[in-house]
Amino acid sequence: MKQINPIFSGIYWLTTLALLVIGVVMVFAYTPTEVTMGPVQKIFYLHMPIAICTFFSCMVVFIASVGYLWQRKAMWDHLAHAAAQVVVIYAAIVLLTGMIWGRAAWGAWWQWTPRLTFSLVLWLLYVVYLVIRPSIESSQRRAMICAVYGVVAFLDVPLVYLSVRLMPDIHPTSIELEPAMRNTLLFWFIPVTMLTVGLITASFRLAKRQAACNVIRELPMPKSKTPRPLGTPLSSGNRGVV
Amino acid sequence: MMLLLRQIILLTGKDLRIEARSRQTLGLVIVLGILIIVVLGLGLGPEQLTNGASATAALWVAYLFAGVLVFEKTMSVERHDGALASLLLAPIDRSVIYVAKLISNLILMLILALVITPVAVVLFGFDLSAAPWQFVMIMAMSILGFAAVGTLFAAVVSSTRLQGGLLAIVVLPLALPLVIASTQMMIQLFRDGKPIGGTGLTVLLAADVLYLVTSWLVFELILEP
């Protein structure tokens, strides 16, 4: 397995962390507080980049699933699994930040608005992807079922988006942003995108290592050629015979 | 073309003959559907029973759970005595097997709908007279999409240990666009008195085409004895 240079990896994560800290500082020190929503509006700088990166991760799941169906290489399955984990975490963050926004804007934690419903269904679609994986024992069968599901789930996303638009909407469709707010929002896309790529890569490498460990674990154990010393107890498997 | 049609009719006939002789699926799913309608009716209480949207929602719950059972049963018969292995050895294109299974499932779902829809209409006091044909059209389109994706995943899941439970978990979230679009259209049609069309019909049509085409393409790859 090709290793990523640990120094490069360390620099990447430190840069991401530093940019996130700068982003937080910009949110509280640089951007003005919105008049109607107050401080709760600051959630928006996290909410929107995470939502966009959720779709990016969904696309990675889709491409990897198509790759698996095409080439039947385990690598694609590991990549799809890694991206699906990120989708679930990110969709949960989008859902939670959306609910906090909704509580401040509409006075209720949950409203059946199109966008909240869309986030919920998206989260559910990919939670199911993760839930079904451990229940299938054969690794090839698991990869196949998950690849088919990954393709259909991604194609389902635009349908969910269109269908929820039939519901009555109270969500803001467009927001006028001041230059400071716009700059902060654009800045937040950098660390969040880096975080997404980093998380998918780290999870992918972990999945590859786990698969390699499973292969080693399934290899037959070599028989010991050294005779059992006198006086040592018999193994439990031999006791019944003796 | 005629050969393909003959193969589809033969395979569908085989599935329906097995069902007619064993009677193991339809009786079970019809009773399950009625039970779901009754339980939801009792749970919702008298205030909600005259609401058209409640009847549609109850019908959907019954269709979804009974449908999953139908898909699972029609595919599990192929697992007995190596029937699927024999079917795969036969000189038939695998997409023909998918189409035949889909038609069998659709016929069983149609019989199920013909029994439990009147039950829900009566128990929920749902007045269909305003737009009966639109109701039938929306439900038929929704069931087609649901059966398309259900048939695919029944084949995928049938070789695993969990089967029924896993199939429900996989298929239900994928059916959500159909549920959302059809229930919203029913609300527009029966509560607000607006004609159907636009986005709702587009979603149902797009879902049907998408699920049918994807399932037809992927089925060939996933079928294993």
Chai-1 contact restraints between the chains, C-beta under 6 A:
chainA,res_idxA,chainB,res_idxB,connection_type,confidence,min_distance_angstrom,max_distance_angstrom,comment,restraint_id
A,L69,B,L221,contact,1.0,0.0,6.0,A-B,restraint_1
A,V121,B,L176,contact,1.0,0.0,6.0,A-B,restraint_2
A,L124,B,P173,contact,1.0,0.0,6.0,A-B,restraint_3
A,L125,B,P173,contact,1.0,0.0,6.0,A-B,restraint_4
A,V128,B,I169,contact,1.0,0.0,6.0,A-B,restraint_5
A,V128,B,P173,contact,1.0,0.0,6.0,A-B,restraint_6
A,S135,B,L162,contact,1.0,0.0,6.0,A-B,restraint_7
A,S135,B,L166,contact,1.0,0.0,6.0,A-B,restraint_8
A,I136,B,T160,contact,1.0,0.0,6.0,A-B,restraint_9
A,M144,B,I222,contact,1.0,0.0,6.0,A-B,restraint_10
A,I145,B,V156,contact,1.0,0.0,6.0,A-B,restraint_11
A,V148,B,V156,contact,1.0,0.0,6.0,A-B,restraint_12
A,V148,B,V218,contact,1.0,0.0,6.0,A-B,restraint_13
A,V148,B,I222,contact,1.0,0.0,6.0,A-B,restraint_14
A,V152,B,L174,contact,1.0,0.0,6.0,A-B,restraint_15
A,V152,B,T214,contact,1.0,0.0,6.0,A-B,restraint_16
A,L155,B,L210,contact,1.0,0.0,6.0,A-B,restraint_17
A,D156,B,L174,contact,1.0,0.0,6.0,A-B,restraint_18
A,L159,B,P177,contact,1.0,0.0,6.0,A-B,restraint_19
A,L159,B,V203,contact,1.0,0.0,6.0,A-B,restraint_20
A,L159,B,A207,contact,1.0,0.0,6.0,A-B,restraint_21
A,V160,B,P177,contact,1.0,0.0,6.0,A-B,restraint_22
A,L162,B,T199,contact,1.0,0.0,6.0,A-B,restraint_23
A,L162,B,V203,contact,1.0,0.0,6.0,A-B,restraint_24
A,S163,B,P177,contact,1.0,0.0,6.0,A-B,restraint_25
A,S163,B,I180,contact,1.0,0.0,6.0,A-B,restraint_26
A,S163,B,A181,contact,1.0,0.0,6.0,A-B,restraint_27
A,S163,B,V203,contact,1.0,0.0,6.0,A-B,restraint_28
A,R165,B,T199,contact,1.0,0.0,6.0,A-B,restraint_29
A,L166,B,Q184,contact,1.0,0.0,6.0,A-B,restraint_30
A,L166,B,T199,contact,1.0,0.0,6.0,A-B,restraint_31
A,L166,B,G200,contact,1.0,0.0,6.0,A-B,restraint_32
